[in-house]
Amino acid sequence: MMFLCIKHLLSRKKQSALILLGIVIGTAAYVAISGMMLGFQEKLMDQLVNNDAHIRISAREDVLTKAEMNSFSDSIHVFWIIPPSGRKDSAKIEYPIGWFQRFNNDSDIMAYSPQVNMNVIFNRGKITLAGRMIGSDPVRQIKVTNINDYMVEGSFLKIGSAGNRIVIGQELLINLGARISETLLISSGTSAPRPFKIVGVFSTGIKAIDQGTIFSSLADAQSLRGTPSEITDIAIKVRDPQTVEDKVEQLRFGARDKILSWKESSASILSVFKTQDIVRNSMTIAIIVVAGFGIYNILSILVTQKRRDIAILRSMGFTPRDILMLFFNQGLLLGLLGGVIGLMVGFGLSHIIGAIKIDAGRALNSSNQMIISYDYWIYIKAWVIALLSSVFSALWPSFEAGRLEPMDIIREGG
Amino acid sequence: MIVVQNLSKRFVPNLPDVIKKLNFSIQDGEFVALVGRSGSGKSTLLYLLSTLDRKFEGEVLYDGQDVRSMKEEDIHKLRNLQIGFVFQFHYLLNELTALDNILLPARKAGQINERLPFALELLQKVGLADKANRLPPQLSGGEQQRVAIARALVMRPKYLFADEPTGNLDSFNGDGIMKIFKQFNQEYGTSIIYVTHDQEFASRASRRIELVDGKIVFDGPQQ
């Protein structure tokens, strides 16, 4: 029946071309839109997953209560004029050694880095800016995050284990008007400012990090905070970031500290991705449905137009299945061909869009161009969607054609 | 041989039968004209005989086998290999050339290459050897009917059924069609059963079955 099917398609060149165009547009739109959105998502996801810890254990921020302060021997006779209140002075991980022992024996955990995270004030001449200091062991830190990849000047390891050296975000450096090898005064707010030498500059592309974060050694941060040997956070890298929730659940069992996965920290961004996916799929489905309706309509009309042909074919021994396949194969062929052309057009479109220069602020790669995903799954999905929509659209008219009896057609006058 | 036993057909319940308890047989190689006035049931009988209509009472036996008890697959094979059908309105597929139209039954049987020489021979015999690659709209009514006859004969069927094959043609083309029928009946022994209301064309058959209101009023050789 393929011979006759192709003859049918070629005899209605305009109709066939229009259906084909609908499928091509639908498929190409899916490929191009998915390429753009997923390229953006992949980059952002990479940053979400690798710029910070997969799991962060941080000190619980406790609030002082009256009961906690009643540690006097005869507390019944102690009366507070103003009861104690507010956050405890220094939050800390209560038993870090316990965590470290646990991580060392856990094969799911690739690396961990004890940290001191605190708010600080930067001073350079008359400029004063607030920001965040992360004190860590640099060797451990580069195993947990990919901060080393974002270094634009100097080396992250130069922080060393002590010596008041820092690596600073590029935008913060610019805002302070500072340069590498220069010294900044940094204060924790409760202590006197201390000088720190800039030994490196990083740029992650995320404004919030680049304009307010510095890295120092763990010992220097502890010293500045005035809490030697205490840590506020443990950053953890796991083997499979996608299954991080299970690990978090395990760690939370019996733990007093706050434990957060990267997915929980980035919940709002992940929900934006989901919304993007819904929009992308809805748009594409709408286009494909329109193309599918085109196939359905044209095949339905064709079946009506070709009733006489069906009667002739049936009278010469063609089976109902042959007739069904005659029309079904037309939808299938259009879907196959339209899908393949659509993939090629989509690929070409993706290249064109990927080459467009965009505003540096929104640029996602070093050459100020949008990152386009060429993930083969996009192409497989697009092709399958095109094929399925064609097949489903062709199914009903073909089924109806297969059910026609030659005598009914002849009696109705063909 | 086709044997018809107590064959009745009713289209609408509570209305009289259009074919009423007919009993007759058609021997292999017979040349039969079904005649009668409009509404006498001759076309209905032709469709019942040719297996295109299998909703009836009684029996239609092909070499002893009732067409209603045959498997669907066997019916399709019977139509493809042993039966040829010619409609009044030519009914060619407009997308296909004359030759491709003729080869359609062979395409179904998977015998394109085997049947190609015979298809070309048939084209020669119906006088269209030079029009093998023409599309139906490029042929006259008479030429289209001759292509339809060639298509019905390409598998060398045992039976050829024709519903008013000359009904839409002028007397010259009609005469040509009847000559082709006679030739195939004599050369290949094909049983030819055709419906006509034209007495002149009916007289070309060796046997005449005349229907009035669904009943046979005459069945015998031409007088």
Interface residues (C-beta under 8 A of the other chain):
Chain A: F3 L4 K7 H8 L10 S11 R308 D309 A311 I312 L313 R314 S315 M316 G317 F318 T319 D322 P406 M407 I410 G414
Chain B: Y47 S50 L52 D53 K55 E72 E73 H76 K77 L78 R79 N80 L81 G84 F85 F87 F89 Y91 L92 L93 N94 E95 L96 D100 L104 P105 R107 K108 A109 R151
